[in-house]
Amino acid sequence: MNDSTKATRTLTGRVVSNKMDKTITVMVERFVTHPTYGKIMRRRSKIKAHDAENVCQEGDIVVITQCRPLSRHKSWKLVEITARAGSAVPNPVE
């Protein structure tokens, strides 16, 4: 399979940390149904992503995509910032 035909995996989440150099921590939230009781539960994952220009701030809503491993914990990179921390868009994680 050619790289151009592969579907790249993208996720949307909120930046919870930008204290590392060229790295952000993104909280990605998903909803799953309990297998027995049917209740919808919230599941969260913290993913480290590459931010080459150090442009993200805490609270930004970002889109990240999967890439080759860049370090031990980092296999995602920043695609775009959809909302800044101070904007009027409500926070989807909290």
C-alpha positions as CSV (number, residue, x, y, z in Angstrom):
1,M,0.0,0.0,0.0
2,N,1.3,3.4,-1.0
3,D,1.7,6.1,1.7
4,S,-0.5,8.5,-0.3
5,T,-3.4,6.1,-0.2
6,K,-3.2,5.4,3.5
7,A,-5.9,7.0,5.7
8,T,-4.2,9.0,8.4
9,R,-5.6,8.9,11.9
10,T,-6.6,12.3,13.3
11,L,-7.9,13.3,16.7
12,T,-9.2,16.5,18.3
13,G,-8.4,17.4,21.9
14,R,-7.5,20.1,24.4
15,V,-3.9,21.1,25.2
16,V,-3.3,20.5,28.9
17,S,0.5,21.1,29.0
18,N,3.0,22.9,26.8
19,K,5.9,23.0,29.3
20,M,8.2,20.8,27.2
21,D,10.2,22.1,24.3
22,K,8.4,21.4,20.9
23,T,6.0,19.0,22.7
24,I,2.4,19.4,23.9
25,T,0.2,17.1,25.9
26,V,-3.3,16.8,24.4
27,M,-6.3,15.4,26.4
28,V,-8.5,13.5,23.9
29,E,-12.0,12.5,25.1
30,R,-14.2,9.8,23.7
31,F,-17.5,8.3,24.8
32,V,-18.0,4.5,25.1
33,T,-21.1,2.5,26.0
34,H,-20.7,0.1,29.0
35,P,-21.1,-3.5,27.6
36,T,-23.5,-4.7,30.3
37,Y,-25.4,-1.7,31.6
38,G,-25.5,0.5,28.5
39,K,-24.5,3.7,30.3
40,I,-22.4,6.1,28.2
41,M,-19.1,6.7,29.9
42,R,-16.4,9.3,29.3
43,R,-12.9,8.0,28.6
44,R,-9.9,10.3,28.4
45,S,-6.4,9.8,27.0
46,K,-3.3,12.0,27.3
47,I,-1.2,12.0,24.1
48,K,2.1,13.7,23.6
49,A,2.3,15.5,20.2
50,H,5.1,17.4,18.3
51,D,4.7,21.2,18.1
52,A,7.6,22.3,16.0
53,E,7.1,26.1,16.4
54,N,5.9,26.0,20.1
55,V,2.7,27.9,19.1
56,C,0.2,26.1,21.3
57,Q,-0.9,27.4,24.7
58,E,-2.8,25.5,27.4
59,G,-6.5,25.3,26.7
60,D,-6.2,25.4,22.9
61,I,-8.4,23.0,20.9
62,V,-6.1,21.3,18.4
63,V,-6.1,18.6,15.7
64,I,-3.3,16.1,15.8
65,T,-2.4,13.3,13.4
66,Q,-0.4,10.1,13.8
67,C,3.1,10.0,12.4
68,R,6.3,8.0,12.7
69,P,7.8,7.7,16.2
70,L,9.6,10.9,17.0
71,S,10.7,9.9,20.5
72,R,9.9,7.3,23.1
73,H,6.4,8.6,23.9
74,K,5.7,10.9,20.9
75,S,4.1,9.5,17.7
76,W,1.7,12.3,16.9
77,K,2.1,15.8,15.4
78,L,0.2,19.0,15.4
79,V,-2.0,19.7,12.3
80,E,-3.9,22.8,13.3
81,I,-5.2,24.9,16.1
82,T,-9.0,25.1,15.8
83,A,-9.7,27.4,18.8
84,R,-7.5,29.5,21.0
85,A,-7.7,29.3,24.8
86,G,-9.4,32.7,25.3
87,S,-12.0,32.4,22.6
88,A,-15.8,32.0,23.1
89,V,-15.9,28.3,22.1
90,P,-16.9,26.2,25.1
91,N,-14.4,23.7,26.5
92,P,-15.5,20.2,25.4
93,V,-13.5,18.3,28.0
94,E,-14.7,19.9,31.2
